[in-house]
Amino acid sequence: MKEHNQECCPKFEIEKWDKKTFNWENKLFIKETISTFFHIPFPPMIGKKVMKMHALAQKADATIHDKTDALILFRDPSAFKSEIYYSVTKEVEGANNTAISGSFVAGVFDGPYNNIPRYIKEMGKYLSERKQLAKDYYVHYAYCPKCAKESGHNYMILFALV
């Protein structure tokens, strides 16, 4: 395994996120949607949307300065649509500004994207042990595909809205 190149994606800190609760009050994001086919997006489409969001946030000087705190969340409201949420420090002109509020329990997983249904079941079991129930899920992928390959890890944070 090679040393992870932090030029692209920052080194992921499992202990910062795993089994932690985050209370967000109007946490700012800009939002885009993409089409999916049974939850499978067309990969180039993700990159284009994320780059567009990043450019808008940079232009507005609204990017999160500490890359380890920056989040790009994915939520699938249906099998044919995915939402992408890019964290920002303030509202961004020309973007679909939104805010997310709630209590979120985070769990870190390492594995292929197609294991997400299994990770949701694991998270559900963890939550039931804590007498909690997830109302919704958001996923943050710690590394882009290139950095995941370089590091030998495909970390993701599953945020359960409780």
LUMMIFI-874180 format. One line per 10 residues: number of its first residue (from 0); for each residue x, y, z of N, C-alpha, C, CB. Coordinates in nm, 2 decimals. Glycine has a CB too. Layout:
N
NUM = X:Y:Z:X:Y:Z:X:Y:Z:X:Y:Z; ... .
% end
This chain:
162
0 = 0.08:-0.12:0.00:0.00:0.00:0.00:0.09:0.12:0.00:-0.10:0.00:0.12; 0.06:0.22:-0.09:0.13:0.34:-0.10:0.09:0.44:0.00:0.12:0.40:-0.24; 0.17:0.54:0.03:0.13:0.65:0.12:0.03:0.73:0.05:0.26:0.74:0.16; -0.08:0.77:0.12:-0.19:0.84:0.06:-0.14:0.98:0.02:-0.31:0.85:0.16; -0.18:1.02:-0.10:-0.15:1.15:-0.16:-0.25:1.25:-0.11:-0.14:1.15:-0.31; -0.21:1.35:-0.02:-0.31:1.44:0.04:-0.33:1.56:-0.05:-0.26:1.48:0.17; -0.27:1.57:-0.17:-0.30:1.68:-0.26:-0.44:1.68:-0.30:-0.20:1.67:-0.38; -0.50:1.57:-0.32:-0.64:1.56:-0.37:-0.73:1.55:-0.25:-0.66:1.44:-0.46; -0.74:1.44:-0.18:-0.83:1.41:-0.07:-0.74:1.41:0.06:-0.90:1.28:-0.08; -0.79:1.48:0.17:-0.71:1.48:0.29:-0.71:1.34:0.36:-0.76:1.58:0.39 .
10 = -0.61:1.31:0.43:-0.60:1.18:0.51:-0.72:1.17:0.60:-0.47:1.17:0.59; -0.79:1.06:0.59:-0.92:1.04:0.67:-0.89:1.00:0.81:-1.00:0.94:0.60; -0.95:1.06:0.90:-0.93:1.03:1.05:-1.06:0.96:1.10:-0.91:1.16:1.13; -1.05:0.83:1.11:-1.17:0.75:1.15:-1.22:0.79:1.28:-1.13:0.60:1.16; -1.13:0.81:1.38:-1.17:0.85:1.52:-1.25:0.98:1.53:-1.05:0.85:1.61; -1.23:1.07:1.43:-1.30:1.20:1.43:-1.45:1.18:1.41:-1.24:1.29:1.33; -1.49:1.07:1.34:-1.62:1.06:1.29:-1.70:0.93:1.34:-1.62:1.05:1.14; -1.63:0.82:1.37:-1.69:0.70:1.40:-1.76:0.70:1.53:-1.59:0.58:1.39; -1.89:0.66:1.53:-1.97:0.64:1.65:-1.98:0.78:1.73:-1.91:0.54:1.75; -1.98:0.88:1.66:-2.00:1.02:1.71:-2.14:1.07:1.68:-1.88:1.11:1.66 .
20 = -2.19:1.16:1.76:-2.32:1.23:1.73:-2.29:1.37:1.70:-2.41:1.21:1.85; -2.35:1.42:1.59:-2.33:1.56:1.55:-2.47:1.62:1.55:-2.27:1.57:1.41; -2.48:1.74:1.61:-2.60:1.81:1.61:-2.59:1.94:1.52:-2.64:1.86:1.76; -2.65:1.93:1.41:-2.64:2.04:1.31:-2.77:2.13:1.32:-2.63:1.98:1.17; -2.74:2.26:1.33:-2.85:2.36:1.33:-2.83:2.44:1.21:-2.85:2.44:1.46; -2.91:2.42:1.11:-2.90:2.50:0.98:-2.75:2.49:0.92:-2.94:2.64:1.00; -2.69:2.38:0.92:-2.56:2.36:0.86:-2.58:2.39:0.71:-2.50:2.21:0.88; -2.49:2.48:0.66:-2.51:2.52:0.52:-2.45:2.43:0.42:-2.45:2.66:0.51; -2.52:2.41:0.31:-2.48:2.33:0.20:-2.53:2.39:0.07:-2.52:2.18:0.21; -2.46:2.36:-0.04:-2.53:2.38:-0.17:-2.56:2.24:-0.23:-2.43:2.46:-0.27 .
30 = -2.67:2.24:-0.31:-2.72:2.11:-0.35:-2.74:2.10:-0.50:-2.86:2.09:-0.28; -2.71:1.98:-0.54:-2.73:1.94:-0.68:-2.80:1.80:-0.68:-2.60:1.94:-0.77; -2.86:1.77:-0.80:-2.92:1.64:-0.81:-2.86:1.57:-0.94:-3.08:1.64:-0.82; -2.86:1.44:-0.93:-2.82:1.36:-1.05:-2.91:1.25:-1.07:-2.67:1.32:-1.04; -2.92:1.20:-1.19:-3.01:1.09:-1.22:-2.92:0.96:-1.19:-3.05:1.08:-1.37; -2.99:0.86:-1.14:-2.93:0.73:-1.11:-3.02:0.62:-1.18:-2.91:0.71:-0.96; -2.96:0.50:-1.19:-3.04:0.39:-1.23:-3.03:0.28:-1.12:-2.98:0.33:-1.37; -3.14:0.27:-1.05:-3.14:0.18:-0.93:-3.02:0.22:-0.84:-3.13:0.03:-0.97; -3.01:0.34:-0.80:-2.91:0.40:-0.71:-2.77:0.40:-0.77:-2.91:0.32:-0.58; -2.75:0.37:-0.89:-2.62:0.37:-0.95:-2.60:0.49:-1.04:-2.59:0.24:-1.03 .
40 = -2.52:0.59:-1.00:-2.50:0.71:-1.08:-2.40:0.68:-1.20:-2.45:0.83:-1.00; -2.41:0.77:-1.30:-2.31:0.77:-1.40:-2.19:0.84:-1.35:-2.37:0.83:-1.54; -2.08:0.77:-1.33:-1.97:0.83:-1.25:-1.92:0.97:-1.31:-1.85:0.74:-1.26; -1.90:0.99:-1.44:-1.86:1.13:-1.48:-1.95:1.24:-1.44:-1.84:1.13:-1.63; -2.08:1.20:-1.42:-2.18:1.30:-1.38:-2.15:1.36:-1.24:-2.32:1.25:-1.39; -2.11:1.27:-1.15:-2.08:1.31:-1.01:-1.96:1.41:-1.01:-2.04:1.18:-0.93; -1.85:1.38:-1.08:-1.74:1.46:-1.09:-1.77:1.60:-1.14:-1.63:1.40:-1.17; -1.85:1.61:-1.25:-1.89:1.73:-1.31:-1.97:1.82:-1.21:-1.97:1.71:-1.44; -2.07:1.75:-1.14:-2.15:1.83:-1.05:-2.07:1.88:-0.93:-2.27:1.74:-0.99; -1.98:1.79:-0.87:-1.90:1.83:-0.76:-1.80:1.94:-0.80:-1.82:1.71:-0.71 .
50 = -1.74:1.94:-0.92:-1.65:2.04:-0.96:-1.73:2.17:-0.98:-1.58:2.00:-1.10; -1.85:2.17:-1.03:-1.93:2.29:-1.05:-1.96:2.35:-0.91:-2.07:2.25:-1.12; -2.00:2.26:-0.82:-2.03:2.31:-0.68:-1.90:2.37:-0.62:-2.08:2.20:-0.59; -1.79:2.31:-0.63:-1.66:2.36:-0.58:-1.63:2.49:-0.64:-1.55:2.26:-0.61; -1.65:2.51:-0.77:-1.61:2.63:-0.83:-1.71:2.75:-0.78:-1.63:2.62:-0.99; -1.83:2.72:-0.77:-1.93:2.82:-0.72:-1.89:2.86:-0.57:-2.07:2.77:-0.72; -1.85:2.76:-0.49:-1.82:2.79:-0.35:-1.69:2.87:-0.34:-1.80:2.66:-0.27; -1.59:2.83:-0.43:-1.46:2.91:-0.43:-1.48:3.05:-0.48:-1.36:2.84:-0.53; -1.56:3.07:-0.58:-1.59:3.20:-0.63:-1.66:3.29:-0.52:-1.68:3.20:-0.75; -1.74:3.23:-0.44:-1.81:3.30:-0.33:-1.73:3.31:-0.20:-1.94:3.24:-0.30 .
60 = -1.60:3.25:-0.21:-1.52:3.24:-0.09:-1.60:3.18:0.03:-1.47:3.38:-0.04; -1.66:3.06:-0.01:-1.75:2.99:0.09:-1.70:2.85:0.12:-1.89:2.99:0.04; -1.58:2.82:0.07:-1.53:2.68:0.09:-1.49:2.66:0.24:-1.41:2.65:0.00; -1.49:2.54:0.29:-1.45:2.50:0.42:-1.30:2.50:0.42:-1.51:2.36:0.47; -1.23:2.58:0.50:-1.09:2.59:0.49:-1.01:2.47:0.54:-1.04:2.71:0.57; -1.06:2.40:0.64:-1.00:2.28:0.69:-1.06:2.16:0.61:-1.02:2.26:0.85; -0.99:2.11:0.52:-1.04:2.01:0.43:-1.09:1.88:0.50:-0.93:1.96:0.33; -1.04:1.86:0.63:-1.08:1.74:0.70:-1.22:1.76:0.76:-0.99:1.71:0.81; -1.27:1.89:0.76:-1.41:1.92:0.80:-1.51:1.93:0.69:-1.41:2.04:0.89; -1.46:1.94:0.57:-1.55:1.96:0.45:-1.62:1.83:0.42:-1.46:2.00:0.33 .
70 = -1.75:1.84:0.39:-1.83:1.73:0.37:-1.90:1.74:0.23:-1.94:1.71:0.48; -1.91:1.63:0.16:-1.99:1.62:0.04:-2.08:1.50:0.07:-1.90:1.60:-0.09; -2.21:1.53:0.09:-2.30:1.42:0.13:-2.38:1.38:0.01:-2.39:1.47:0.25; -2.42:1.25:0.01:-2.50:1.20:-0.09:-2.63:1.14:-0.02:-2.43:1.09:-0.18; -2.74:1.16:-0.08:-2.87:1.11:-0.03:-2.95:1.06:-0.15:-2.95:1.21:0.05; -3.01:0.95:-0.14:-3.09:0.89:-0.25:-3.24:0.89:-0.21:-3.04:0.75:-0.29; -3.31:0.99:-0.25:-3.46:0.99:-0.22:-3.53:0.89:-0.30:-3.52:1.13:-0.24; -3.48:0.84:-0.41:-3.54:0.73:-0.49:-3.43:0.66:-0.56:-3.64:0.79:-0.59; -3.47:0.55:-0.63:-3.38:0.47:-0.70:-3.32:0.53:-0.82:-3.44:0.33:-0.74; -3.39:0.65:-0.86:-3.35:0.71:-0.99:-3.31:0.86:-0.97:-3.47:0.71:-1.08 .
80 = -3.28:0.89:-0.85:-3.24:1.03:-0.82:-3.15:1.03:-0.70:-3.36:1.13:-0.80; -3.03:1.10:-0.71:-2.94:1.12:-0.60:-2.92:1.27:-0.58:-2.81:1.05:-0.62; -2.91:1.31:-0.45:-2.89:1.45:-0.41:-2.74:1.46:-0.36:-2.99:1.50:-0.31; -2.67:1.56:-0.40:-2.54:1.59:-0.36:-2.54:1.72:-0.28:-2.44:1.60:-0.48; -2.49:1.72:-0.15:-2.48:1.83:-0.07:-2.33:1.86:-0.04:-2.55:1.81:0.07; -2.29:1.99:-0.08:-2.15:2.03:-0.06:-2.15:2.14:0.05:-2.10:2.09:-0.20; -2.07:2.11:0.16:-2.07:2.20:0.27:-2.00:2.33:0.24:-2.01:2.13:0.39; -2.06:2.44:0.29:-2.01:2.57:0.26:-2.02:2.66:0.39:-2.09:2.64:0.15; -1.95:2.77:0.39:-1.95:2.86:0.51:-2.05:2.97:0.51:-1.81:2.92:0.52; -2.11:2.99:0.39:-2.21:3.09:0.37:-2.29:3.06:0.25:-2.15:3.24:0.37 .
90 = -2.40:3.14:0.23:-2.48:3.11:0.11:-2.40:3.15:-0.01:-2.61:3.20:0.11; -2.43:3.08:-0.12:-2.35:3.09:-0.25:-2.44:3.14:-0.36:-2.28:2.96:-0.28; -2.41:3.26:-0.41:-2.48:3.31:-0.52:-2.48:3.22:-0.64:-2.43:3.46:-0.56; -2.59:3.20:-0.71:-2.60:3.11:-0.82:-2.61:2.96:-0.80:-2.48:3.14:-0.91; -2.62:2.93:-0.67:-2.63:2.79:-0.63:-2.76:2.76:-0.56:-2.51:2.75:-0.53; -2.80:2.63:-0.55:-2.92:2.59:-0.48:-2.88:2.58:-0.33:-2.98:2.46:-0.53; -2.89:2.69:-0.25:-2.85:2.69:-0.11:-2.96:2.62:-0.03:-2.84:2.84:-0.06; -2.91:2.54:0.07:-3.00:2.47:0.16:-2.92:2.45:0.29:-3.04:2.33:0.10; -3.00:2.41:0.39:-2.94:2.39:0.53:-3.00:2.26:0.58:-2.98:2.51:0.62; -2.92:2.19:0.65:-2.96:2.07:0.72:-2.95:2.08:0.87:-2.87:1.95:0.67 .
100 = -3.06:2.04:0.93:-3.06:2.04:1.08:-3.10:1.91:1.13:-3.16:2.15:1.13; -3.05:1.87:1.25:-3.09:1.75:1.31:-2.98:1.69:1.39:-3.14:1.65:1.21; -3.01:1.58:1.45:-2.91:1.50:1.53:-2.87:1.38:1.44:-2.96:1.46:1.67; -2.74:1.37:1.42:-2.69:1.26:1.33:-2.59:1.18:1.40:-2.62:1.32:1.20; -2.61:1.05:1.39:-2.51:0.95:1.45:-2.43:0.90:1.33:-2.58:0.83:1.52; -2.30:0.91:1.34:-2.21:0.88:1.23:-2.14:0.74:1.25:-2.10:0.99:1.21; -2.13:0.67:1.15:-2.05:0.54:1.15:-1.96:0.54:1.03:-2.15:0.42:1.15; -1.84:0.49:1.06:-1.74:0.48:0.95:-1.73:0.34:0.90:-1.60:0.53:0.99; -1.73:0.32:0.77:-1.72:0.19:0.71:-1.61:0.20:0.60:-1.86:0.15:0.64; -1.56:0.08:0.57:-1.45:0.07:0.47:-1.49:-0.05:0.38:-1.31:0.05:0.53 .
110 = -1.52:-0.01:0.25:-1.55:-0.12:0.16:-1.61:-0.06:0.03:-1.65:-0.22:0.22; -1.65:-0.15:-0.06:-1.71:-0.11:-0.19:-1.84:-0.04:-0.17:-1.72:-0.23:-0.28; -1.87:0.05:-0.27:-1.99:0.13:-0.27:-2.12:0.04:-0.26:-2.00:0.21:-0.40; -2.11:-0.08:-0.33:-2.23:-0.16:-0.33:-2.26:-0.23:-0.20:-2.21:-0.27:-0.44; -2.17:-0.21:-0.10:-2.20:-0.26:0.04:-2.29:-0.16:0.12:-2.07:-0.29:0.11; -2.32:-0.05:0.07:-2.40:0.05:0.15:-2.53:-0.02:0.21:-2.44:0.17:0.06; -2.60:-0.10:0.14:-2.72:-0.16:0.21:-2.68:-0.24:0.33:-2.80:-0.25:0.11; -2.57:-0.31:0.32:-2.52:-0.38:0.44:-2.48:-0.29:0.55:-2.40:-0.47:0.40; -2.41:-0.18:0.52:-2.37:-0.08:0.62:-2.49:-0.02:0.69:-2.28:0.03:0.55; -2.60:0.01:0.61:-2.72:0.06:0.67:-2.78:-0.03:0.77:-2.82:0.10:0.55 .
120 = -2.78:-0.16:0.74:-2.83:-0.26:0.83:-2.74:-0.27:0.96:-2.83:-0.40:0.77; -2.61:-0.26:0.94:-2.52:-0.26:1.06:-2.55:-0.13:1.14:-2.37:-0.26:1.01; -2.57:-0.02:1.07:-2.59:0.11:1.15:-2.73:0.10:1.22:-2.59:0.23:1.05; -2.83:0.04:1.15:-2.96:0.02:1.22:-2.95:-0.07:1.34:-3.05:-0.05:1.12; -2.86:-0.17:1.34:-2.84:-0.25:1.46:-2.78:-0.17:1.57:-2.76:-0.38:1.42; -2.67:-0.10:1.53:-2.60:-0.01:1.63:-2.70:0.09:1.69:-2.49:0.06:1.56; -2.79:0.15:1.61:-2.88:0.25:1.66:-2.98:0.18:1.75:-2.95:0.32:1.55; -3.03:0.06:1.72:-3.13:0.00:1.80:-3.08:-0.04:1.94:-3.19:-0.13:1.73; -2.95:-0.07:1.94:-2.88:-0.10:2.07:-2.88:0.03:2.16:-2.74:-0.15:2.05; -2.88:0.14:2.09:-2.89:0.27:2.16:-3.03:0.33:2.18:-2.80:0.38:2.09 .
130 = -3.13:0.24:2.14:-3.27:0.28:2.15:-3.30:0.40:2.06:-3.31:0.31:2.29; -3.23:0.40:1.94:-3.26:0.51:1.84:-3.30:0.44:1.71:-3.13:0.59:1.82; -3.36:0.52:1.62:-3.41:0.48:1.49:-3.37:0.58:1.39:-3.56:0.45:1.50; -3.32:0.54:1.28:-3.28:0.64:1.17:-3.41:0.68:1.09:-3.18:0.57:1.08; -3.42:0.81:1.07:-3.52:0.86:0.98:-3.48:0.87:0.84:-3.57:1.00:1.04; -3.35:0.89:0.82:-3.29:0.91:0.69:-3.14:0.89:0.70:-3.32:1.05:0.63; -3.07:0.87:0.58:-2.93:0.85:0.58:-2.87:0.94:0.47:-2.90:0.70:0.55; -2.75:0.98:0.51:-2.66:1.06:0.41:-2.52:0.99:0.42:-2.65:1.21:0.45; -2.46:0.99:0.30:-2.33:0.92:0.30:-2.22:1.02:0.25:-2.33:0.80:0.20; -2.11:1.02:0.32:-1.99:1.10:0.28:-1.88:1.00:0.24:-1.94:1.20:0.39 .
140 = -1.83:1.01:0.12:-1.72:0.93:0.08:-1.59:1.00:0.10:-1.73:0.89:-0.08; -1.50:0.95:0.19:-1.38:1.02:0.23:-1.28:1.04:0.12:-1.31:0.94:0.34; -1.28:0.94:0.02:-1.18:0.95:-0.08:-1.25:0.94:-0.22:-1.07:0.85:-0.07; -1.19:1.02:-0.31:-1.24:1.00:-0.45:-1.19:0.86:-0.50:-1.18:1.11:-0.55; -1.24:0.81:-0.61:-1.20:0.67:-0.65:-1.04:0.66:-0.66:-1.26:0.64:-0.78; -0.98:0.76:-0.72:-0.83:0.75:-0.74:-0.76:0.74:-0.60:-0.78:0.87:-0.81; -0.80:0.83:-0.51:-0.73:0.83:-0.37:-0.77:0.70:-0.30:-0.78:0.95:-0.29; -0.89:0.65:-0.31:-0.93:0.52:-0.25:-0.84:0.41:-0.30:-1.08:0.49:-0.28; -0.81:0.41:-0.43:-0.72:0.30:-0.49:-0.58:0.32:-0.43:-0.73:0.31:-0.64; -0.53:0.44:-0.43:-0.40:0.47:-0.38:-0.38:0.43:-0.24:-0.36:0.61:-0.40 .
150 = -0.48:0.46:-0.15:-0.47:0.43:-0.01:-0.50:0.29:0.03:-0.56:0.53:0.07; -0.57:0.22:-0.06:-0.62:0.08:-0.03:-0.74:0.08:0.06:-0.51:0.01:0.04; -0.80:0.20:0.08:-0.92:0.21:0.16:-1.03:0.29:0.09:-0.89:0.27:0.30; -1.15:0.25:0.11:-1.27:0.32:0.05:-1.36:0.36:0.17:-1.34:0.24:-0.06; -1.31:0.45:0.25:-1.38:0.49:0.37:-1.51:0.57:0.33:-1.30:0.57:0.46; -1.61:0.55:0.41:-1.73:0.63:0.40:-1.79:0.65:0.53:-1.83:0.57:0.30; -1.86:0.77:0.55:-1.93:0.80:0.67:-2.07:0.79:0.64:-1.89:0.94:0.73; -2.14:0.71:0.72:-2.29:0.70:0.71:-2.34:0.78:0.82:-2.34:0.55:0.72; -2.41:0.89:0.78:-2.48:0.98:0.88:-2.62:0.94:0.89:-2.46:1.13:0.84; -2.67:0.89:1.01:-2.81:0.86:1.03:-2.88:0.97:1.10:-2.82:0.72:1.11 .
160 = -2.98:1.02:1.04:-3.06:1.12:1.11:-3.15:1.05:1.21:-3.15:1.21:1.00; -3.14:1.09:1.34:-3.21:1.02:1.44:-3.31:1.11:1.51:-3.12:0.96:1.55 .
% end
